[in-house]
Amino acid sequence: MLPDGPAARVRLTVAGGRFGEVTADVDPRPGDERLSGVVLPGLANAHSHAFHRALRGRTHGAPAGAGTRSRRRGTFWTWREQMYRLAARLDPDRYFDLTRLVFTEMVLAGYTAVGEFHYLHHDHRGRRYSDPNAMGRAVLAAADAAGIRITLLDTCYLSGGLDRTGHRELDPVQRRFSDGGVAAWRDRVGALTGAGTRGTVPALIGTAGHSVRAVPAEQLGAVAAAFPDRPLHVHLSEQPAENEATLAHYGCTPTELLDRHQVLGPRTTVVHATHLTADDVDRIGRSRTTACFCPTTERDLADGIGPARELADAGAPPALGSDQHAVVDPFEELRGLEAHERLRTGERGRFTPEELITAASWSGYRSLGWPNGGRLEAGAPADLVLVASDTVRTAGSRPDQIGYAATAADVRLVVVDGDRVVTEGRHRAGEPDLTILDRLWEES
């Protein structure tokens, strides 16, 4: 799948972690290795909370006997309570073990790059570790061990929520998320600069403001200005309650609030962007802000369906993430983008197959600070995914429509920075250690 569409008999050469020759319709040479199937550019998971993976299969309702029927069947807010309890159990060692497992699952599924939205900064009492970036370094080391390109989106988190009266104090469990102020966050992130370049897999340090709920308006501009040359991500309008609280307290939508404080722009990615007004869509599009959708999470948490096509038409490139990892499968996410549009509008073909692959590859790479990545072209980072075209799921599919048929189980080869991380569906490090999932809950 080349930038201008599908091609056959393509020779790819790699040197120094980048593609050299990328030429279609050529004859094989002696010594060439044939990749049989459909070769896609590297696929980016533009929004990840790795530790949420431990919640899979455990959050669909509160414990038996816990209150009303609505609580027993589960809501976004009962899910969040369980997420906070999980967060309190993690230290750098457990965090490394868990994120290494999650990143390994991602690479096996076909992801070659990940944006980790990182806000587990301090210990469970909110005290700094002797190394203030111990948790962030654990994530970077886990990505290196798993062989996935990473942008660590170090997140500023200052308040415990928002209602019509203003921003609330941090809950005890949220104290570990916060540095107490933008200056302290900026200094800690500054100390982490360059940490990710020490491993074998490329890494960047990006930034994030958690949301307008967690960063008061008077601090939004300072967060955006702290590292002006780095990617900046922010959760936006995932739940109607955020919109209602922002309107009640600030007199505008969350999108308008971000716009007022110069947060939107080409280096910025808004995540979810679900409950938007027409004016919100126009502001995001005109600023060329990326909109990252996480369809499997937005379904799982009953968030709703965002206006993806309208945002794309307005100028906001769509990217994709798996967020809480209820499912780790890039093909499920790209299909979900189109499927949600079909359900929302009653129309098919809202996104072309090429647009879906672009959302899953180049748009995600761009949002994570790798603007030349996610493309099979000379000079681009040598990241690729080989999808088998002869399985019970993919047989008979047109190569340009393989994304509608494939699943993570059809990934055969994954190359990151020119290195084979997955071969014949097996990770180079062997079978991942799954015991961390049980250990986390047993220790509780």
C-alpha positions in Angstrom: 0.0 0.0 0.0 2.0 2.9 -1.3 1.1 6.6 -0.7 -0.6 6.8 -4.1 -2.5 3.5 -3.7 -1.9 -0.3 -3.9 0.9 -1.6 -6.1 2.3 -5.1 -6.9 5.9 -6.5 -7.2 7.4 -3.7 -5.0 11.0 -3.8 -4.0 11.7 -2.3 -0.5 15.3 -1.9 0.7 16.2 -0.8 4.2 19.4 0.9 5.5 19.9 2.7 8.8 16.4 2.2 9.9 14.9 3.9 6.8 13.5 2.8 3.5 15.9 3.2 0.6 14.5 2.0 -2.7 10.7 1.7 -2.9 9.9 0.7 -6.5 6.8 -0.9 -8.0 6.5 -3.4 -10.9 10.0 -4.8 -10.8 11.4 -8.2 -11.3 13.0 -10.1 -8.4 16.8 -10.1 -8.0 18.9 -13.0 -6.7 18.9 -12.7 -2.9 15.6 -10.9 -2.7 13.2 -12.1 0.0 9.6 -12.3 -1.1 6.9 -11.1 1.3 3.7 -12.9 0.3 0.6 -11.0 1.4 -0.4 -7.4 1.7 2.3 -5.0 3.0 1.0 -2.0 4.9 2.9 1.0 6.3 3.5 1.0 10.0 0.3 1.3 12.0 0.1 3.9 14.9 -1.8 3.6 18.1 -2.1 7.3 18.7 -3.8 7.0 22.1 -3.0 4.5 24.7 -3.4 4.2 28.5 -1.4 1.0 28.8 -2.3 0.2 32.5 -6.0 0.1 31.6 -5.4 -3.2 29.9 -5.5 -4.8 33.4 -9.2 -3.8 33.5 -10.2 -5.9 30.5 -13.0 -8.3 31.4 -13.4 -6.8 34.9 -15.3 -3.5 34.6 -18.7 -4.4 33.2 -20.6 -3.5 36.3 -19.8 -2.9 39.9 -19.4 -6.0 42.3 -22.5 -8.1 42.9 -24.9 -6.4 45.3 -23.4 -3.0 44.9 -26.3 -0.6 44.7 -28.7 0.0 41.9 -29.2 -2.0 38.7 -27.5 0.8 36.7 -24.4 0.5 38.9 -24.4 -3.3 38.6 -24.4 -3.1 34.9 -21.7 -0.4 34.9 -21.3 3.2 33.7 -18.4 5.3 32.6 -18.1 6.5 36.2 -18.2 3.0 37.8 -15.5 2.1 35.3 -13.4 5.1 36.3 -13.7 4.2 40.0 -12.2 0.8 39.2 -9.5 2.4 37.0 -8.4 4.6 39.9 -8.2 1.6 42.3 -6.0 -0.2 39.8 -3.8 2.9 39.4 -3.1 2.9 43.1 -1.5 -0.5 42.9 1.2 0.3 40.4 4.8 1.1 41.1 7.7 1.4 38.6 8.4 -2.4 38.6 4.7 -3.4 38.1 4.2 -0.6 35.6 7.1 -1.9 33.5 5.8 -5.5 33.6 2.3 -4.4 32.6 3.2 -1.9 29.9 5.7 -4.4 28.4 2.9 -6.9 28.1 0.6 -4.4 26.5 3.1 -3.1 24.1 4.0 -6.7 23.1 0.3 -7.4 22.4 0.2 -4.2 20.3 3.2 -5.2 18.1 1.8 -8.7 17.6 -1.4 -7.1 16.5 0.4 -4.9 13.9 1.1 -1.7 15.7 4.5 -0.2 15.1 4.2 3.0 17.0 2.3 4.1 20.1 1.4 7.3 21.9 1.3 6.6 25.6 -0.9 9.2 27.4 1.1 9.0 30.6 -0.1 10.5 33.9 0.9 7.9 36.5 3.8 10.1 37.7 4.3 9.6 41.4 3.7 7.1 44.2 0.2 6.2 45.4 0.4 8.9 48.0 1.4 11.5 45.5 5.0 11.7 46.6 7.8 11.9 44.1 10.1 8.9 43.6 13.8 9.5 44.1 13.9 9.7 40.3 10.8 11.9 39.6 10.5 10.2 36.2 10.8 6.6 37.4 7.3 5.8 36.0 8.0 7.4 32.7 11.3 5.6 32.3 9.5 2.4 33.1 7.2 3.0 30.1 10.1 3.8 27.8 12.0 0.7 28.9 8.9 -1.4 28.3 8.4 0.0 24.8 12.1 -0.8 24.1 11.7 -4.3 25.4 8.6 -4.9 23.3 10.2 -3.3 20.2 7.6 -0.6 19.5 8.3 3.0 18.5 7.0 5.3 21.3 6.0 8.9 21.9 5.6 9.3 25.7 2.9 11.9 26.1 3.7 13.2 29.5 0.5 14.6 30.9 -0.2 17.7 33.0 -3.0 17.0 35.5 -3.9 19.7 38.1 -7.4 19.4 39.3 -9.8 16.7 40.4 -12.7 17.6 38.1 -15.0 20.5 37.1 -18.6 21.5 37.9 -20.5 24.7 37.6 -18.8 26.1 40.8 -15.3 25.5 39.4 -12.4 23.1 39.6 -12.4 20.6 42.4 -9.5 19.5 44.6 -7.6 16.4 43.7 -9.0 13.2 45.1 -6.4 11.2 47.1 -6.0 8.7 44.3 -5.5 11.5 41.8 -2.6 13.1 43.7 -0.1 10.7 42.0 -1.2 12.2 38.7 -0.2 15.8 39.5 3.0 17.8 39.8 1.1 20.5 41.6 1.6 23.2 38.9 2.6 23.8 35.3 6.1 24.9 36.3 6.8 21.7 38.3 5.4 19.6 35.5 7.5 21.4 32.9 10.7 21.0 34.9 10.1 17.3 35.4 9.3 16.7 31.7 12.4 18.7 30.8 14.5 16.4 32.9 13.1 13.5 30.9 14.1 14.9 27.5 16.3 12.5 25.6 15.6 9.6 27.9 14.0 7.6 25.2 16.9 7.8 22.8 19.0 5.4 24.8 17.2 2.2 23.8 17.2 0.3 20.6 13.8 1.5 19.5 13.2 5.2 18.6 11.3 7.3 21.2 10.1 10.9 21.6 8.9 12.8 24.6 5.7 14.6 23.9 3.2 16.4 26.1 -0.4 16.4 27.0 -2.9 18.4 29.0 -5.3 15.8 30.4 -8.5 17.7 29.7 -10.3 20.9 30.5 -11.6 19.2 33.6 -8.1 18.5 34.9 -6.3 21.7 33.7 -7.9 25.0 34.7 -8.4 27.5 31.9 -5.8 29.9 33.2 -3.2 27.1 32.9 -4.1 25.8 29.5 -1.9 28.3 27.6 1.1 27.7 29.8 0.8 23.9 29.1 0.6 24.5 25.4 3.6 26.9 25.5 5.8 24.8 27.7 7.2 22.7 24.8 6.1 24.4 21.6 7.9 22.0 19.3 6.5 18.8 20.7 3.3 17.0 20.1 0.4 18.1 22.4 -2.5 15.8 23.1 -5.7 16.5 25.1 -8.9 14.5 25.9 -11.9 16.5 24.5 -15.7 16.1 25.0 -15.6 12.4 25.6 -18.7 12.7 27.9 -21.6 15.2 27.8 -20.9 15.9 31.5 -17.7 17.6 30.5 -19.5 19.9 28.1 -22.2 20.7 30.6 -19.7 21.6 33.3 -17.6 23.7 31.0 -20.6 25.6 29.7 -21.9 26.2 33.2 -18.5 27.4 34.6 -16.8 29.0 31.6 -19.8 29.8 29.4 -18.4 28.0 26.4 -17.7 24.5 25.0 -14.5 22.7 25.8 -13.3 23.2 22.2 -13.9 26.9 22.4 -12.0 27.0 25.7 -9.0 25.3 24.1 -9.2 27.7 21.1 -9.3 30.7 23.4 -6.0 29.6 25.0 -4.2 28.7 21.7 -4.2 25.0 22.4 -5.5 23.9 19.0 -3.2 23.7 16.0 -1.3 21.3 13.7 0.8 19.8 16.5 -2.2 19.2 18.7 -4.4 16.1 18.8 -7.8 16.1 20.5 -8.8 12.6 21.6 -12.4 11.3 21.3 -14.0 14.6 20.1 -17.3 13.0 20.5 -19.9 15.6 21.6 -19.2 18.6 19.4 -21.2 21.5 18.0 -20.9 22.6 14.4 -18.8 25.5 15.7 -16.5 23.1 17.5 -16.0 21.1 14.3 -15.1 24.3 12.4 -12.6 25.4 15.1 -10.8 22.0 15.1 -10.8 21.8 11.3 -9.6 25.4 10.6 -6.7 24.9 13.1 -5.7 21.6 11.4 -5.8 19.8 14.7 -5.8 16.0 14.5 -8.8 14.2 15.9 -8.0 10.8 17.4 -10.9 8.4 17.6 -10.9 5.2 19.7 -13.9 3.3 18.4 -13.6 0.1 20.5 -13.2 2.2 23.7 -16.0 4.6 22.7 -18.3 1.6 22.3 -17.2 -0.1 25.4 -17.7 3.0 27.6 -20.9 4.0 25.8 -19.3 7.4 25.0 -21.1 8.0 21.8 -20.1 8.5 18.1 -18.2 11.6 17.1 -18.5 13.5 13.8 -15.5 12.0 12.2 -16.4 12.7 8.5 -17.4 16.3 9.3 -14.1 16.8 11.1 -12.1 15.3 8.2 -13.9 17.5 5.7 -13.3 20.6 7.9 -9.5 19.9 7.8 -8.9 17.8 10.9 -7.0 14.6 9.9 -8.4 11.5 11.7 -6.1 9.2 13.7 -6.9 6.1 15.7 -6.1 4.7 19.1 -7.1 1.8 21.3 -7.2 3.9 24.5 -8.2 1.4 27.3 -7.4 -1.7 25.3 -10.7 -3.5 25.6 -9.5 -4.7 22.2 -6.0 -4.4 20.8 -6.5 -4.7 17.0 -5.7 -1.9 14.5 -8.1 -3.3 12.0 -11.0 -3.3 14.4 -10.3 0.4 15.1 -10.1 1.4 11.4 -13.2 -0.6 10.6 -14.9 1.0 13.6 -14.3 4.5 12.3 -16.2 3.6 9.1 -18.8 1.4 10.9 -19.7 4.2 13.4 -20.2 6.6 10.5 -22.5 4.1 8.8 -24.6 3.7 12.0 -24.7 7.5 12.6 -25.7 8.5 9.1 -27.2 5.5 7.4 -24.7 5.7 4.6 -21.9 3.4 3.5 -18.5 4.5 2.2 -18.1 7.4 4.5 -14.3 6.8 4.4 -12.5 5.1 1.5 -10.3 2.1 2.2 -7.2 4.3 1.5 -8.5 7.0 3.9 -8.9 4.3 6.6 -5.3 3.0 6.1 -4.0 6.6 6.2 -5.9 7.3 9.5 -4.3 4.1 10.9 -0.8 4.9 9.7 0.4 8.3 8.5 -2.1 10.4 10.5 -1.2 8.6 13.7 2.5 9.0 13.1 2.1 12.7 12.4 0.1 13.2 15.6 2.9 11.5 17.5 5.7 13.7 16.1 6.9 11.3 13.3 5.7 13.3 10.3 7.6 11.1 7.8 6.4 7.8 9.3 3.5 5.6 8.4 4.3 5.6 4.7 6.1 3.2 2.4 8.4 5.6 0.6 12.1 6.3 0.3 13.5 8.1 3.3 10.6 7.2 5.6 11.2 5.2 8.9 11.4 1.5 8.0 8.2 0.4 9.7 5.9 -2.1 8.0 3.2 -4.7 8.6 2.7 -7.8 6.5 -0.9 -9.2 6.5 -1.6 -12.7 5.3 -4.0 -12.7 2.4 -4.8 -16.5 2.5 -6.4 -17.0 5.9 -10.0 -18.0 6.5 -10.7 -14.3 7.2 -8.7 -12.7 4.4 -8.9 -15.1 1.5 -10.7 -13.6 -1.5 -10.3 -10.0 -0.3 -9.0 -7.4 -2.7 -5.6 -6.2 -1.5 -6.8 -2.6 -1.2 -9.7 -3.7 1.0 -7.7 -6.1 3.3 -8.5 -3.7 6.2 -12.2 -4.7 6.1 -11.4 -8.4 6.5 -8.1 -8.8 8.5 -7.7 -9.1 12.2 -4.7 -9.0 14.5 -4.5 -12.7 14.0 -3.6 -12.3 10.4 -0.4 -10.3 11.0 2.6 -12.3 10.0 5.6 -9.8 10.0 6.2 -6.6 11.8 9.2 -4.4 11.2 10.1 -1.4 13.3 13.0 0.8 12.5 14.2 -1.8 10.0 14.3 -4.6 12.7 12.0 -7.7 12.6 10.1 -7.7 15.8 7.4 -10.2 14.8 8.1 -13.0 12.4 5.5 -15.6 11.3 3.2 -14.2 14.0 5.7 -14.7 16.8 7.4 -12.0 18.8 11.2 -12.1 18.9 11.2 -12.2 22.7 9.0 -15.3 22.8 5.7 -15.7 24.6 4.8 -12.7 26.7 4.5 -13.1 30.5 0.8 -12.8 31.4 1.2 -13.3 35.2 1.3 -9.6 35.9 -2.5 -9.4 35.3 -3.3 -11.9 38.0 -0.6 -10.6 40.3 -2.1 -7.1 40.3 -5.5 -8.3 41.4 -4.2 -10.9 43.8 -2.2 -8.3 45.6 -5.3 -6.2 46.1 
